[in-house]
Amino acid sequence: MTKRSGQFLVELLVALGILTTGFMAMLGLLSRSIGLSRVVSDDYVATYLASEGIEVAKNILDANARRPGVGWNDGFADGVYEVSYDSAELTSRVPAQALTFDGVHYRYGEGSPTPFHRKVVIKLVGGDEVQMNSIVDWSSRGRTAQVNLEAHFFNWQSR
């Protein structure tokens, strides 16, 4: 009986060691998962901001097309520009300043600073085509990343 009296204690220590190892692995996985969700969130926001840059520039082209006596691509020239969600024209500024967040909109100036920098690169391909690249750069969690969306717009009314 004396040989078996310590066996339960050894089994209990082995079981506790296995359970502790399992819980520590789960905590490590949970920590990594939370960190990656922040990376995915930043990627999502950057893609949205790049898309917004294209949309704002396209809205300026559309506004030009509706105004009589104004060229469809008036105000557009090869270069690097900044746009905000409410921009009515392209603003030339290099290097791009960081966007801020006011709780509702990303913009320049008002609000909390963010790691995101957006620039819209315009290239006139001809008299009837404008190429736009909306580029968002940011740094987060020890990595730098970039989203580059490209769109081509044509003067379809001239045809």
N, C-alpha and C positions, 0 to 999 in steps of 0.2 A: 504494500500500500504506500510506502514512502516514496517509491519511484514515480507513482502516478500523481502524488499530491502537488508537484510543481508543474505538471504537464498542462493543466488548465491555465496557469499564469503565463506560460510560454505561448500557448495558443492565443490568449487574449492580447498579448503584446504584438504578435505577428498580425492579427486581425486589425488592431489599431494602427499599425504601420501601413498596412495596405489601404485602409480607409483614409488615413492622413495623406498619403501619396495621391489618391484619387481626388480628394478635395482640393489639394494644391494645384493639380493639373487643371481642374475645372475653374479655379480662380484665375489661373494664368490664361486660359482660353477666354474667359469672360473679359479680362482686362484687354486682351488683344482685340477682341470683338468690338469693344467700346471705342478703342483707338481707330480701328478701321471704319467704323460708322462715321467718325468725324471726317476721315479722308473722303469717303463716298459723298458725304454732305457737301464738302468743299468742291468736289468735282461737279456735283449737280448745280450748285450756285454759279460756278464759273461757266458752265455750259449755258445756263440761262442768261447770264450777263453777256456772253458772246452773241447769243441769239438776239438779245435786246439791241445790241449795237447795230446789227444788220437791219433790224426792224426800224430803228430810229432813222438810219440813213435812207432806207427805202421810203419812209414817210416823207422825208424832205424831197426826194425825187417826185413822189406823187403830188405833193403840194405844188412843186414847180410846174408839173404837167397841167394842173388845174388853173394856174394863173395865166391870163392872156398876156402875150408879148414877152414871156419869159421862157428861155430855153429849158428843155426837160432836165438837163444836167447843170443848170446854172448854179454856181457856187461850188462845183465839184472840180477838183484838179488833183493831179498826182500828188500824194503826200500822206502824212500820218496825222490823224485827227482824234479828238475826244468827242464823245457824245454822252449826254445824260438822257434819262428817260423822257424828259420834256424839252429836249433840244429842238429848236426850229432851224438851226444852221450848224454846220460843221465848225468846230473850234480847233485850230492848229495849236498843238502843244506837245513838245518833246522835251524831256521824257514824260511819259504819262504819269499823272499823279494818282495816288491811291484813292479808290472809291471809299465813301463813308456810307454808313447805314443809319437811318433815322428811325428805325423801327418799322417802316413801311416801304421805303424806297432806297435803292442804292443811288448815290449821286456824288457830286464833288462839293466839298466844303462843309455842309451841315451834317452833324451826326457823329457816331462813333467810328473811328478808323477801322478799316478792314485790310486784309492782306492782298486784296484784288486790285490789279491795274489793267485797265481796258484801253485799247487803241484800235481805231478803225483805219486800215490802210486802203486808200483809194488809188486805183489805176484806171486811167481812161484808155480803153483798148482801141477805140476808134470813135467816130462821131456818134455812133449808135449803141455803144456798149460801155458799161461801167463795171469793173471788177471790184468787189469789196471783200476784204479780209478783216474779220473782227477777232482780235487776239486778246485773250485774258491770261495774264501771268499771276502767279501767287506762290507763296511759300507757306507751308504748314507742316507741323510735326516732323521737321527735319528734312523735308523734301521740297523741291521746287517743281512746279508743273505749269503746263500751258495748254490752253484750248484755242484752236485756230479754225474758225468757220469761214468758208468762202462762198460767195454768191455772185452771180452775174446778172445784171439787169440791162434790158434792151429798150431802146426807144421804139416801141411797137407802133406808136401813132404815126411815125414817119413813113410807114410802108403802105 
